[in-house]
Amino acid sequence: MSNPFLKQVFNKDKTFRPKRKFEPGTQRFELHKRAQASLNAGLDLKLAVQLPTGEELNDWVAVHVVDFFNRINLIYGTISDGCTEQSCPIMSGGPKYEYRWQDEHKFRKPTALSAPRYMDLLMDWIEVQINNEDIFPTSVGTPFPKNFLQVVRKILSRLFRVFVHVYIHHFDRIAQMGSEAHVNTCYKHFYYFVKEFGLIDTKELEPLVLAHICDGDIGCDHSWGRSLSFQNLVLGAQPLGFVWGLFAVTPVGGCSPM
């Protein structure tokens, strides 16, 4: 019997919001097809994320960032009806991690927001970045900006927080849909990619790494899913006293400049 969630996550025509696509015939479109072919063929994800011989790193990274944005957007969209102002008044990853929002416009200092509000601002912010031709150029021959990887690191570290929130606070919904293995595969792909190219600071990964969802050498542990014991694993493993803002990491109770 087919899984409706799996069809949604891997259906390239359906996402939580409009997709960012690469134009057919371009090098990045061909890279996108190549990456998808590797996944569809069941290639080891550690090998699938490696930079193909002769390809440019920025092109490879750009293709994956857009794809991760689309997939993670959809994963959150499938559980968003259960992520409300009432159920998730603070954007967090358990009681010991709180993610605060900070930007260059309305929220000049790290600000505590509900999870749905944080997610909405986050997805809007990322969408602006990946649709900005000065950052993610689509025209053949147009170079990437010098700070491209710096921008990418911010995008991916923020997308990782979606995984953290979904796993810790909404895993029951994923389990009810019988889709934990499929979400785990998306996360495993994401994890191996950011580790391969050093795109997320190790400390940012701690909420799920310490819970043994992925630990690099061993791989992803799916056994916790069936017993719904994930929160118990996480709650005993987190360092106290840190709040993660959009652009800064600050101790609880204080704010540091961007």
C-alpha positions as CSV (number, residue, x, y, z in Angstrom):
1,M,0.0,0.0,0.0
2,S,1.5,3.3,-1.0
3,N,2.2,6.0,1.6
4,P,0.5,9.4,0.9
5,F,3.2,11.3,2.8
6,L,6.0,9.7,0.7
7,K,4.2,10.8,-2.4
8,Q,3.9,14.3,-1.2
9,V,7.5,14.6,0.0
10,F,9.0,13.2,-3.3
11,N,6.4,14.7,-5.6
12,K,8.3,17.5,-7.4
13,D,5.1,19.3,-8.3
14,K,3.8,19.8,-4.8
15,T,5.3,21.9,-2.0
16,F,4.2,24.0,0.9
17,R,4.8,27.2,-1.1
18,P,5.9,27.9,-4.7
19,K,9.0,26.0,-5.6
20,R,12.3,27.6,-6.7
21,K,13.3,25.8,-9.9
22,F,16.3,25.8,-12.2
23,E,15.7,26.4,-15.9
24,P,15.9,23.4,-18.2
25,G,19.0,23.2,-20.3
26,T,21.2,25.0,-17.7
27,Q,24.1,23.4,-15.9
28,R,22.4,23.6,-12.6
29,F,19.3,21.9,-14.0
30,E,21.5,19.1,-15.2
31,L,23.1,18.8,-11.8
32,H,19.7,18.8,-10.1
33,K,18.7,15.9,-12.4
34,R,22.0,14.1,-11.6
35,A,21.5,14.4,-7.9
36,Q,17.9,13.2,-8.1
37,A,19.0,10.2,-10.2
38,S,21.5,9.2,-7.6
39,L,18.8,9.3,-4.9
40,N,16.3,7.4,-7.0
41,A,18.9,4.7,-7.7
42,G,19.4,4.1,-4.0
43,L,23.0,5.2,-4.0
44,D,24.6,5.4,-0.5
45,L,23.8,9.0,0.7
46,K,27.4,9.5,1.8
47,L,28.5,9.0,-1.8
48,A,25.5,10.8,-3.3
49,V,26.4,14.1,-1.7
50,Q,30.0,14.2,-2.9
51,L,30.9,16.7,-5.5
52,P,31.0,15.1,-8.9
53,T,34.3,15.2,-10.7
54,G,34.7,18.3,-12.8
55,E,31.8,20.2,-11.3
56,E,31.9,23.5,-9.4
57,L,31.2,23.5,-5.7
58,N,28.9,26.5,-5.7
59,D,26.7,25.0,-8.4
60,W,26.5,21.7,-6.5
61,V,25.7,23.5,-3.3
62,A,23.1,25.8,-4.9
63,V,21.2,22.9,-6.4
64,H,21.0,21.1,-3.0
65,V,20.1,24.2,-1.0
66,V,17.1,24.8,-3.3
67,D,16.1,21.1,-3.1
68,F,16.4,21.0,0.7
69,F,14.3,24.2,1.0
70,N,11.5,22.6,-1.1
71,R,11.6,19.3,0.8
72,I,11.8,20.7,4.3
73,N,9.1,23.3,3.5
74,L,6.8,20.4,2.6
75,I,7.7,18.3,5.6
76,Y,6.8,21.2,7.9
77,G,3.7,21.9,5.8
78,T,2.4,18.4,6.4
79,I,2.4,18.9,10.2
80,S,1.7,22.6,10.3
81,D,-1.9,22.2,11.3
82,G,-0.7,20.8,14.6
83,C,1.9,23.5,15.1
84,T,-0.1,26.5,16.4
85,E,0.3,29.5,18.6
86,Q,-1.3,27.4,21.4
87,S,0.6,24.2,21.0
88,C,4.0,25.8,20.2
89,P,4.1,29.3,21.8
90,I,7.9,29.3,21.6
91,M,10.0,28.1,18.7
92,S,12.1,25.5,20.5
93,G,13.7,22.1,20.3
94,G,12.7,20.7,23.7
95,P,12.9,22.7,26.9
96,K,16.6,23.3,26.7
97,Y,16.9,24.8,23.2
98,E,15.0,28.0,22.2
99,Y,15.4,29.6,18.8
100,R,14.9,33.3,18.7
101,W,14.3,35.4,15.6
102,Q,16.4,38.3,14.5
103,D,16.5,40.1,11.2
104,E,17.6,43.5,9.7
105,H,14.1,44.9,9.7
106,K,11.5,44.5,12.4
107,F,13.3,42.3,14.8
108,R,16.6,44.0,15.5
109,K,17.3,41.9,18.6
110,P,16.8,38.2,19.2
111,T,13.1,37.9,19.9
112,A,11.1,34.9,21.2
113,L,8.3,34.0,18.8
114,S,5.8,31.2,18.4
115,A,7.0,28.3,16.3
116,P,4.5,29.0,13.4
117,R,5.4,32.7,13.4
118,Y,9.1,31.8,13.4
119,M,8.6,29.3,10.6
120,D,6.7,31.8,8.5
121,L,9.4,34.4,8.8
122,L,12.2,31.9,8.2
123,M,10.7,30.5,5.0
124,D,10.0,34.0,3.7
125,W,13.6,35.0,4.5
126,I,15.0,31.9,2.8
127,E,12.7,32.3,-0.2
128,V,14.0,35.9,-0.7
129,Q,17.6,34.7,-0.6
130,I,17.2,31.8,-3.1
131,N,15.2,34.0,-5.5
132,N,17.8,36.8,-5.4
133,E,19.7,36.6,-8.7
134,D,22.6,38.3,-7.0
135,I,23.0,35.4,-4.6
136,F,21.6,32.4,-6.6
137,P,22.2,33.4,-10.2
138,T,20.5,31.3,-12.8
139,S,21.9,32.9,-16.0
140,V,24.7,30.9,-17.6
141,G,28.1,32.5,-17.0
142,T,26.9,34.7,-14.1
143,P,29.3,34.1,-11.1
144,F,28.2,33.5,-7.6
145,P,28.9,36.2,-5.1
146,K,32.1,36.0,-2.9
147,N,29.9,35.5,0.2
148,F,27.8,32.8,-1.3
149,L,28.9,30.0,1.0
150,Q,28.4,32.3,4.0
151,V,24.8,32.9,3.0
152,V,24.3,29.2,2.4
153,R,25.6,28.4,5.9
154,K,23.0,30.7,7.4
155,I,20.2,29.2,5.3
156,L,21.1,25.6,6.1
157,S,21.6,26.1,9.8
158,R,18.1,27.7,9.9
159,L,16.6,24.9,7.9
160,F,18.1,22.4,10.4
161,R,16.0,24.1,13.1
162,V,12.9,23.0,11.3
163,F,14.1,19.4,11.6
164,V,14.8,19.9,15.3
165,H,11.3,21.3,16.0
166,V,9.5,18.7,13.9
167,Y,11.3,15.8,15.4
168,I,11.1,16.8,19.0
169,H,7.6,18.4,19.1
170,H,5.7,16.8,16.2
171,F,7.2,13.4,15.8
172,D,3.9,11.8,17.0
173,R,2.2,13.2,13.9
174,I,5.0,11.9,11.6
175,A,4.7,8.5,13.3
176,Q,0.9,8.4,12.9
177,M,1.3,8.9,9.2
178,G,3.8,6.0,9.1
179,S,6.3,8.3,7.5
180,E,9.2,8.5,10.0
181,A,11.5,6.5,7.8
182,H,10.9,8.9,4.9
183,V,11.5,12.0,7.0
184,N,14.6,10.3,8.4
185,T,15.9,9.8,4.9
186,C,15.4,13.5,4.1
187,Y,17.2,14.4,7.3
188,K,20.0,11.9,6.7
189,H,20.6,13.3,3.2
190,F,20.7,16.8,4.6
191,Y,23.0,15.8,7.4
192,Y,25.6,14.1,5.2
193,F,25.5,17.0,2.8
194,V,26.3,19.7,5.4
195,K,28.9,17.5,7.0
196,E,30.6,16.7,3.7
197,F,31.1,20.5,3.0
198,G,31.3,21.8,6.5
199,L,28.2,24.0,6.1
200,I,26.8,23.9,9.6
201,D,28.7,24.4,12.8
202,T,28.9,21.2,14.8
203,K,27.3,22.8,17.9
204,E,24.2,23.7,15.8
205,L,23.8,20.0,15.1
206,E,23.9,18.9,18.7
207,P,20.1,18.7,19.4
208,L,19.7,15.7,17.0
209,V,23.3,14.4,16.9
210,L,23.3,13.8,20.7
211,A,19.9,12.1,20.3
212,H,21.7,9.6,17.9
213,I,19.5,10.5,14.9
214,C,22.7,10.8,12.9
215,D,26.1,10.5,14.4
216,G,28.3,10.6,11.2
217,D,30.2,7.3,11.4
218,I,27.3,5.1,12.5
219,G,24.6,6.7,10.5
220,C,21.0,7.4,11.3
221,D,19.3,5.6,14.1
222,H,15.6,4.9,13.3
223,S,14.9,2.6,16.2
224,W,13.7,5.3,18.5
225,G,10.9,6.1,16.1
226,R,8.6,3.2,16.8
227,S,8.8,3.7,20.6
228,L,8.3,7.4,20.4
229,S,11.2,7.7,22.9
230,F,12.9,10.5,21.0
231,Q,12.1,13.3,23.5
232,N,13.5,11.2,26.3
233,L,16.7,10.8,24.5
234,V,17.0,14.5,23.8
235,L,16.0,15.9,27.1
236,G,18.9,14.4,29.0
237,A,21.5,15.3,26.5
238,Q,21.4,19.1,26.0
239,P,23.7,21.8,27.4
240,L,21.8,24.5,29.3
241,G,21.8,28.2,28.7
242,F,21.8,28.9,25.0
243,V,19.3,30.5,22.7
244,W,19.9,30.5,19.0
245,G,18.9,33.6,17.1
246,L,18.7,34.0,13.3
247,F,22.1,35.6,13.1
248,A,23.6,35.2,16.6
249,V,24.0,32.7,19.4
250,T,23.3,34.3,22.7
251,P,23.1,33.2,26.4
252,V,19.6,32.9,27.8
253,G,18.5,36.2,29.2
254,G,20.8,38.3,27.0
255,C,21.2,39.6,23.5
256,S,24.4,40.1,21.6
257,P,24.8,42.3,18.4
258,M,24.7,40.7,15.0
